[in-house]
Amino acid sequence: MALMDNPKHILEGALLTSETALSIQSLRLCLDKRYSRIEVHAMLIELQQEWKDRALELKEVGEGLWRFQSVAQMRDILEKLHPEEAPKYTRTVMETLAVIAYRQPVTRGDIERIRGVTVNANAIKTLMDRNWIEVIGRRETVGHPELFATTRQFLLDLGLNSLQELPSIGPRDEAPQEDFELFDGQTEELALEAAPAADYLAAIDAEHSKLEDMALPLMKAIENEQLQKKDEDNPSLSLEEQSDENNHG
C-alpha cells in the first residue's frame, strides 16, 4: 500500500517528527485537506489507541493540539540519558503560579491576600516572560486592577489539555469546580466583600493554608515535563528579591 493511501501513517509520521504540537488544521494540510476535521480527529483517536501501553503516547494538549510524548513511567529512564539538572523554581514563583493556575482569574491583590506577602514583581515578570501567564482584562472594581490567568503555552508545557487536568490539590480524587475559582467565580464584585469580616478572614486563611498543597503537585508536574523536553531554549528563571523570601519565612 502506498503511503498516500494510508492517511493514519502520514499523521503518525508528521506528529513523530514535529518539534511542536500540531492542530487538526495543520494535520489536514498534510493530507491535502482530503479529509474533514471529524475524520482526522477520528484517525487521531485510533492512533491514540494503537500506541496505548507503549513508551510513547499520543496526547491532546493545549486545547486542540496533538503531540507524541513519553509516558510517565519513562521519565526516570530518560533522566539517566539527560542527567543535567532541570531549572529550579523558587518558592515565590511556584506559589504565585499556583495561585494564578488554581484560582484564575486573579489580581495582584488576590495573590497578596492568599500568600500573605506583597506580590514580587520579578515573579510576575518571570512568569510572563515564560509565557505562562497573561493579563486577560481588568476587574470592575476600584482601581480596575489587572486580572491574571494562565496561557495556552502553560497547558502545552505541562502536557495538559485543559485546566481541569491540573494535579489535584487535596486528598480528593477529583477537585470540585470551586477549586478552579477564587471566591465564587470572580464576578464583577467579590462575594466575600459583602461578607462579615470574620468570614472573609477565615476564607483567606483557608486559601493560604492550601498554598503548599497547590504548589507542590504543580512543581512536580513541571519538573516531570522538563525531563522529556528536547529543547532547552526557554529562558532560565530569575532569582526573586530576598525580602520576599524573608517575609515568607
Short mmCIF file of the C-alpha atoms (twelve columns), coordinates in Angstrom:
data_MODEL
# 
_entry.id   MODEL 
# 
loop_
_atom_site.group_PDB 
_atom_site.id 
_atom_site.type_symbol 
_atom_site.label_atom_id 
_atom_site.label_alt_id 
_atom_site.label_comp_id 
_atom_site.label_asym_id 
_atom_site.label_seq_id 
_atom_site.Cartn_x 
_atom_site.Cartn_y 
_atom_site.Cartn_z 
_atom_site.pdbx_PDB_model_num 
ATOM 1   C CA . MET A 1   0.000   0.000  0.000  1 
ATOM 2   C CA . ALA A 2   1.368   3.401  -0.978 1 
ATOM 3   C CA . LEU A 3   1.967   5.870  1.827  1 
ATOM 4   C CA . MET A 4   -0.552  8.358  0.415  1 
ATOM 5   C CA . ASP A 5   -3.193  5.638  0.638  1 
ATOM 6   C CA . ASN A 6   -2.718  5.353  4.402  1 
ATOM 7   C CA . PRO A 7   -3.610  8.698  5.999  1 
ATOM 8   C CA . LYS A 8   -3.004  7.428  9.519  1 
ATOM 9   C CA . HIS A 9   0.620   6.667  8.691  1 
ATOM 10  C CA . ILE A 10  1.015   10.211 7.354  1 
ATOM 11  C CA . LEU A 11  -0.451  11.672 10.536 1 
ATOM 12  C CA . GLU A 12  1.791   9.431  12.609 1 
ATOM 13  C CA . GLY A 13  4.908   10.492 10.718 1 
ATOM 14  C CA . ALA A 14  4.019   14.177 10.920 1 
ATOM 15  C CA . LEU A 15  3.426   14.022 14.665 1 
ATOM 16  C CA . LEU A 16  6.527   11.954 15.428 1 
ATOM 17  C CA . THR A 17  8.829   14.300 13.555 1 
ATOM 18  C CA . SER A 18  7.291   17.601 14.632 1 
ATOM 19  C CA . GLU A 19  9.061   19.585 17.355 1 
ATOM 20  C CA . THR A 20  5.790   21.233 18.358 1 
ATOM 21  C CA . ALA A 21  2.246   20.058 18.987 1 
ATOM 22  C CA . LEU A 22  0.062   20.163 15.868 1 
ATOM 23  C CA . SER A 23  -3.519  21.249 15.359 1 
ATOM 24  C CA . ILE A 24  -6.052  19.279 13.362 1 
ATOM 25  C CA . GLN A 25  -5.996  22.085 10.803 1 
ATOM 26  C CA . SER A 26  -2.240  21.603 10.313 1 
ATOM 27  C CA . LEU A 27  -2.627  17.842 10.084 1 
ATOM 28  C CA . ARG A 28  -5.299  18.259 7.422  1 
ATOM 29  C CA . LEU A 29  -2.734  20.117 5.313  1 
ATOM 30  C CA . CYS A 30  -0.522  17.029 5.433  1 
ATOM 31  C CA . LEU A 31  -3.416  15.146 3.884  1 
ATOM 32  C CA . ASP A 32  -4.089  17.832 1.252  1 
ATOM 33  C CA . LYS A 33  -7.387  18.526 3.022  1 
ATOM 34  C CA . ARG A 34  -8.810  15.309 1.611  1 
ATOM 35  C CA . TYR A 35  -10.341 14.533 4.999  1 
ATOM 36  C CA . SER A 36  -12.648 16.561 7.226  1 
ATOM 37  C CA . ARG A 37  -11.778 17.700 10.746 1 
ATOM 38  C CA . ILE A 38  -14.067 15.000 12.136 1 
ATOM 39  C CA . GLU A 39  -12.347 12.306 10.073 1 
ATOM 40  C CA . VAL A 40  -8.867  13.476 11.109 1 
ATOM 41  C CA . HIS A 41  -9.931  13.566 14.748 1 
ATOM 42  C CA . ALA A 42  -11.261 10.011 14.449 1 
ATOM 43  C CA . MET A 43  -7.928  8.861  12.984 1 
ATOM 44  C CA . LEU A 44  -6.071  10.529 15.862 1 
ATOM 45  C CA . ILE A 45  -8.225  8.657  18.362 1 
ATOM 46  C CA . GLU A 46  -7.422  5.397  16.541 1 
ATOM 47  C CA . LEU A 47  -3.689  6.208  16.652 1 
ATOM 48  C CA . GLN A 48  -4.013  7.038  20.330 1 
ATOM 49  C CA . GLN A 49  -5.403  3.558  20.981 1 
ATOM 50  C CA . GLU A 50  -2.778  1.863  18.802 1 
ATOM 51  C CA . TRP A 51  0.011   3.495  20.827 1 
ATOM 52  C CA . LYS A 52  -1.559  2.600  24.151 1 
ATOM 53  C CA . ASP A 53  0.709   0.770  26.648 1 
ATOM 54  C CA . ARG A 54  3.872   1.801  24.787 1 
ATOM 55  C CA . ALA A 55  6.770   4.081  25.754 1 
ATOM 56  C CA . LEU A 56  5.235   6.959  23.791 1 
ATOM 57  C CA . GLU A 57  1.672   8.181  23.892 1 
ATOM 58  C CA . LEU A 58  -0.328  10.401 21.583 1 
ATOM 59  C CA . LYS A 59  -1.945  13.119 23.653 1 
ATOM 60  C CA . GLU A 60  -4.142  16.132 23.057 1 
ATOM 61  C CA . VAL A 61  -2.683  19.156 24.831 1 
ATOM 62  C CA . GLY A 62  -3.281  22.888 24.952 1 
ATOM 63  C CA . GLU A 63  -6.945  22.646 23.944 1 
ATOM 64  C CA . GLY A 64  -6.831  21.109 20.491 1 
ATOM 65  C CA . LEU A 65  -3.157  20.425 19.777 1 
ATOM 66  C CA . TRP A 66  -1.723  16.917 19.421 1 
ATOM 67  C CA . ARG A 67  1.752   15.515 20.077 1 
ATOM 68  C CA . PHE A 68  3.636   12.349 20.937 1 
ATOM 69  C CA . GLN A 69  5.322   12.357 24.334 1 
ATOM 70  C CA . SER A 70  6.908   9.819  26.645 1 
ATOM 71  C CA . VAL A 71  4.679   8.185  29.236 1 
ATOM 72  C CA . ALA A 72  5.218   8.952  32.898 1 
ATOM 73  C CA . GLN A 73  6.971   5.619  33.512 1 
ATOM 74  C CA . MET A 74  9.690   6.582  31.026 1 
ATOM 75  C CA . ARG A 75  10.739  9.774  32.776 1 
ATOM 76  C CA . ASP A 76  13.128  8.171  35.276 1 
ATOM 77  C CA . ILE A 77  14.761  6.289  32.392 1 
ATOM 78  C CA . LEU A 78  15.088  9.412  30.251 1 
ATOM 79  C CA . GLU A 79  16.628  11.261 33.155 1 
ATOM 80  C CA . LYS A 80  19.551  8.808  33.006 1 
ATOM 81  C CA . LEU A 81  20.181  9.864  29.404 1 
ATOM 82  C CA . HIS A 82  19.903  13.548 30.269 1 
ATOM 83  C CA . PRO A 83  21.247  13.884 33.802 1 
ATOM 84  C CA . GLU A 84  21.577  17.653 33.598 1 
ATOM 85  C CA . GLU A 85  19.653  19.384 36.317 1 
ATOM 86  C CA . ALA A 86  16.390  20.995 35.292 1 
ATOM 87  C CA . PRO A 87  15.874  24.689 36.023 1 
ATOM 88  C CA . LYS A 88  14.805  25.243 39.602 1 
ATOM 89  C CA . TYR A 89  11.809  27.308 40.530 1 
ATOM 90  C CA . THR A 90  11.820  29.395 43.658 1 
ATOM 91  C CA . ARG A 91  9.067   29.087 46.207 1 
ATOM 92  C CA . THR A 92  7.913   32.598 45.345 1 
ATOM 93  C CA . VAL A 93  7.456   31.784 41.653 1 
ATOM 94  C CA . MET A 94  5.746   28.460 42.308 1 
ATOM 95  C CA . GLU A 95  3.301   29.836 44.853 1 
ATOM 96  C CA . THR A 96  2.449   32.774 42.597 1 
ATOM 97  C CA . LEU A 97  1.903   30.425 39.653 1 
ATOM 98  C CA . ALA A 98  -0.154  28.044 41.791 1 
ATOM 99  C CA . VAL A 99  -2.478  30.819 42.959 1 
ATOM 100 C CA . ILE A 100 -2.996  32.000 39.373 1 
ATOM 101 C CA . ALA A 101 -3.418  28.488 37.951 1 
ATOM 102 C CA . TYR A 102 -5.904  27.229 40.525 1 
ATOM 103 C CA . ARG A 103 -7.750  30.455 41.283 1 
ATOM 104 C CA . GLN A 104 -7.771  32.334 37.983 1 
ATOM 105 C CA . PRO A 105 -8.541  34.966 37.064 1 
ATOM 106 C CA . VAL A 106 -6.887  36.791 39.963 1 
ATOM 107 C CA . THR A 107 -5.499  40.253 40.669 1 
ATOM 108 C CA . ARG A 108 -2.275  41.133 42.447 1 
ATOM 109 C CA . GLY A 109 -4.420  41.876 45.490 1 
ATOM 110 C CA . ASP A 110 -5.882  38.344 45.423 1 
ATOM 111 C CA . ILE A 111 -2.384  36.857 45.246 1 
ATOM 112 C CA . GLU A 112 -1.194  39.032 48.115 1 
ATOM 113 C CA . ARG A 113 -4.151  38.093 50.312 1 
ATOM 114 C CA . ILE A 114 -3.650  34.379 49.684 1 
ATOM 115 C CA . ARG A 115 0.149   34.345 50.012 1 
ATOM 116 C CA . GLY A 116 0.248   36.801 52.876 1 
ATOM 117 C CA . VAL A 117 3.095   38.880 51.379 1 
ATOM 118 C CA . THR A 118 3.439   41.575 48.757 1 
ATOM 119 C CA . VAL A 119 3.467   40.314 45.174 1 
ATOM 120 C CA . ASN A 120 7.028   40.103 43.907 1 
ATOM 121 C CA . ALA A 121 7.324   41.994 40.622 1 
ATOM 122 C CA . ASN A 122 10.126  39.675 39.481 1 
ATOM 123 C CA . ALA A 123 7.922   36.623 39.957 1 
ATOM 124 C CA . ILE A 124 5.166   38.096 37.786 1 
ATOM 125 C CA . LYS A 125 7.685   39.201 35.148 1 
ATOM 126 C CA . THR A 126 9.350   35.771 35.127 1 
ATOM 127 C CA . LEU A 127 6.031   34.000 34.582 1 
ATOM 128 C CA . MET A 128 5.015   36.427 31.846 1 
ATOM 129 C CA . ASP A 129 8.410   36.155 30.126 1 
ATOM 130 C CA . ARG A 130 7.978   32.382 30.205 1 
ATOM 131 C CA . ASN A 131 4.564   32.921 28.582 1 
ATOM 132 C CA . TRP A 132 2.826   31.009 31.354 1 
ATOM 133 C CA . ILE A 133 0.560   33.844 32.483 1 
ATOM 134 C CA . GLU A 134 -1.047  36.845 30.815 1 
ATOM 135 C CA . VAL A 135 -3.333  39.776 31.570 1 
ATOM 136 C CA . ILE A 136 -6.823  38.954 30.317 1 
ATOM 137 C CA . GLY A 137 -8.659  42.077 31.451 1 
ATOM 138 C CA . ARG A 138 -9.426  44.239 34.448 1 
ATOM 139 C CA . ARG A 139 -11.778 43.707 37.344 1 
ATOM 140 C CA . GLU A 140 -14.734 46.058 37.536 1 
ATOM 141 C CA . THR A 141 -13.879 47.442 40.946 1 
ATOM 142 C CA . VAL A 142 -11.998 50.361 42.467 1 
ATOM 143 C CA . GLY A 143 -8.745  50.949 40.571 1 
ATOM 144 C CA . HIS A 144 -9.629  48.405 37.862 1 
ATOM 145 C CA . PRO A 145 -6.744  46.033 38.747 1 
ATOM 146 C CA . GLU A 146 -5.358  43.696 36.103 1 
ATOM 147 C CA . LEU A 147 -6.644  40.111 36.001 1 
ATOM 148 C CA . PHE A 148 -4.048  37.374 35.514 1 
ATOM 149 C CA . ALA A 149 -4.682  33.920 34.045 1 
ATOM 150 C CA . THR A 150 -2.589  31.095 32.634 1 
ATOM 151 C CA . THR A 151 -1.902  30.780 28.902 1 
ATOM 152 C CA . ARG A 152 -2.217  28.048 26.329 1 
ATOM 153 C CA . GLN A 153 1.584   27.723 26.473 1 
ATOM 154 C CA . PHE A 154 1.277   26.845 30.162 1 
ATOM 155 C CA . LEU A 155 -1.010  23.937 29.250 1 
ATOM 156 C CA . LEU A 156 1.362   22.844 26.483 1 
ATOM 157 C CA . ASP A 157 4.431   22.908 28.722 1 
ATOM 158 C CA . LEU A 158 2.649   20.827 31.360 1 
ATOM 159 C CA . GLY A 159 1.195   18.439 28.793 1 
ATOM 160 C CA . LEU A 160 -2.375  19.321 29.740 1 
ATOM 161 C CA . ASN A 161 -5.419  19.772 27.534 1 
ATOM 162 C CA . SER A 162 -7.375  21.922 29.988 1 
ATOM 163 C CA . LEU A 163 -7.213  23.382 33.486 1 
ATOM 164 C CA . GLN A 164 -9.426  20.545 34.681 1 
ATOM 165 C CA . GLU A 165 -6.382  18.270 34.256 1 
ATOM 166 C CA . LEU A 166 -4.291  20.188 36.784 1 
ATOM 167 C CA . PRO A 167 -2.976  17.979 39.602 1 
ATOM 168 C CA . SER A 168 -5.458  17.513 42.415 1 
ATOM 169 C CA . ILE A 169 -4.690  19.774 45.366 1 
ATOM 170 C CA . GLY A 170 -6.041  17.630 48.150 1 
ATOM 171 C CA . PRO A 171 -6.922  14.102 49.244 1 
ATOM 172 C CA . ARG A 172 -9.881  14.111 46.877 1 
ATOM 173 C CA . ASP A 173 -9.561  12.197 43.639 1 
ATOM 174 C CA . GLU A 174 -11.264 14.992 41.743 1 
ATOM 175 C CA . ALA A 175 -11.192 18.666 42.644 1 
ATOM 176 C CA . PRO A 176 -14.624 20.333 42.552 1 
ATOM 177 C CA . GLN A 177 -15.285 23.294 40.322 1 
ATOM 178 C CA . GLU A 178 -14.646 25.800 43.085 1 
ATOM 179 C CA . ASP A 179 -11.016 24.661 43.209 1 
ATOM 180 C CA . PHE A 180 -10.532 26.454 39.912 1 
ATOM 181 C CA . GLU A 181 -12.154 29.677 41.007 1 
ATOM 182 C CA . LEU A 182 -11.419 32.266 43.652 1 
ATOM 183 C CA . PHE A 183 -14.222 33.465 45.870 1 
ATOM 184 C CA . ASP A 184 -17.254 32.237 43.948 1 
ATOM 185 C CA . GLY A 185 -16.102 32.767 40.392 1 
ATOM 186 C CA . GLN A 186 -14.516 36.208 40.292 1 
ATOM 187 C CA . THR A 187 -17.710 38.072 39.447 1 
ATOM 188 C CA . GLU A 188 -17.626 41.825 38.997 1 
ATOM 189 C CA . GLU A 189 -17.609 42.236 42.769 1 
ATOM 190 C CA . LEU A 190 -16.137 39.642 45.096 1 
ATOM 191 C CA . ALA A 191 -18.882 37.965 47.035 1 
ATOM 192 C CA . LEU A 192 -16.739 37.968 50.135 1 
ATOM 193 C CA . GLU A 193 -16.509 41.741 50.137 1 
ATOM 194 C CA . ALA A 194 -20.069 41.804 51.405 1 
ATOM 195 C CA . ALA A 195 -19.457 39.027 53.944 1 
ATOM 196 C CA . PRO A 196 -18.704 39.665 57.637 1 
ATOM 197 C CA . ALA A 197 -15.054 40.461 58.273 1 
ATOM 198 C CA . ALA A 198 -14.541 37.286 60.324 1 
ATOM 199 C CA . ASP A 199 -15.852 35.100 57.500 1 
ATOM 200 C CA . TYR A 200 -13.688 36.942 54.978 1 
ATOM 201 C CA . LEU A 201 -10.528 36.484 57.058 1 
ATOM 202 C CA . ALA A 202 -11.374 32.828 57.661 1 
ATOM 203 C CA . ALA A 203 -11.704 32.309 53.903 1 
ATOM 204 C CA . ILE A 204 -8.346  33.993 53.301 1 
ATOM 205 C CA . ASP A 205 -6.716  31.803 55.972 1 
ATOM 206 C CA . ALA A 206 -8.182  28.717 54.334 1 
ATOM 207 C CA . GLU A 207 -6.780  29.751 50.960 1 
ATOM 208 C CA . HIS A 208 -3.394  30.496 52.491 1 
ATOM 209 C CA . SER A 209 -3.266  27.085 54.155 1 
ATOM 210 C CA . LYS A 210 -3.750  25.419 50.761 1 
ATOM 211 C CA . LEU A 211 -0.728  27.084 49.187 1 
ATOM 212 C CA . GLU A 212 1.650   24.202 49.745 1 
ATOM 213 C CA . ASP A 213 -0.959  21.717 48.530 1 
ATOM 214 C CA . MET A 214 -1.295  23.793 45.349 1 
ATOM 215 C CA . ALA A 215 2.367   24.496 44.720 1 
ATOM 216 C CA . LEU A 216 3.881   21.044 45.329 1 
ATOM 217 C CA . PRO A 217 1.896   18.995 42.759 1 
ATOM 218 C CA . LEU A 218 2.254   21.789 40.224 1 
ATOM 219 C CA . MET A 219 6.014   21.899 40.781 1 
ATOM 220 C CA . LYS A 220 6.227   18.116 40.355 1 
ATOM 221 C CA . ALA A 221 4.232   18.258 37.128 1 
ATOM 222 C CA . ILE A 222 6.504   20.951 35.708 1 
ATOM 223 C CA . GLU A 223 9.666   19.053 36.676 1 
ATOM 224 C CA . ASN A 224 8.327   15.869 35.057 1 
ATOM 225 C CA . GLU A 225 7.557   17.668 31.822 1 
ATOM 226 C CA . GLN A 226 11.062  19.148 31.718 1 
ATOM 227 C CA . LEU A 227 12.624  15.699 31.694 1 
ATOM 228 C CA . GLN A 228 11.136  14.876 28.301 1 
ATOM 229 C CA . LYS A 229 11.752  18.169 26.560 1 
ATOM 230 C CA . LYS A 230 14.307  18.177 23.742 1 
ATOM 231 C CA . ASP A 231 14.531  21.936 23.516 1 
ATOM 232 C CA . GLU A 232 16.250  23.952 26.240 1 
ATOM 233 C CA . ASP A 233 15.603  27.336 24.666 1 
ATOM 234 C CA . ASN A 234 13.321  28.554 27.442 1 
ATOM 235 C CA . PRO A 235 14.864  31.387 29.476 1 
ATOM 236 C CA . SER A 236 16.008  30.497 32.964 1 
ATOM 237 C CA . LEU A 237 14.015  31.875 35.809 1 
ATOM 238 C CA . SER A 238 15.366  34.876 37.673 1 
ATOM 239 C CA . LEU A 239 16.010  34.947 41.407 1 
ATOM 240 C CA . GLU A 240 13.391  36.761 43.420 1 
ATOM 241 C CA . GLU A 241 14.078  39.537 45.891 1 
ATOM 242 C CA . GLN A 242 15.414  38.280 49.183 1 
ATOM 243 C CA . SER A 243 12.929  40.430 51.040 1 
ATOM 244 C CA . ASP A 244 10.014  38.369 49.752 1 
ATOM 245 C CA . GLU A 245 11.569  35.126 50.961 1 
ATOM 246 C CA . ASN A 246 12.321  36.718 54.324 1 
ATOM 247 C CA . ASN A 247 8.732   37.912 54.640 1 
ATOM 248 C CA . HIS A 248 7.513   34.416 53.843 1 
ATOM 249 C CA . GLY A 249 9.850   32.801 56.301 1 
# 
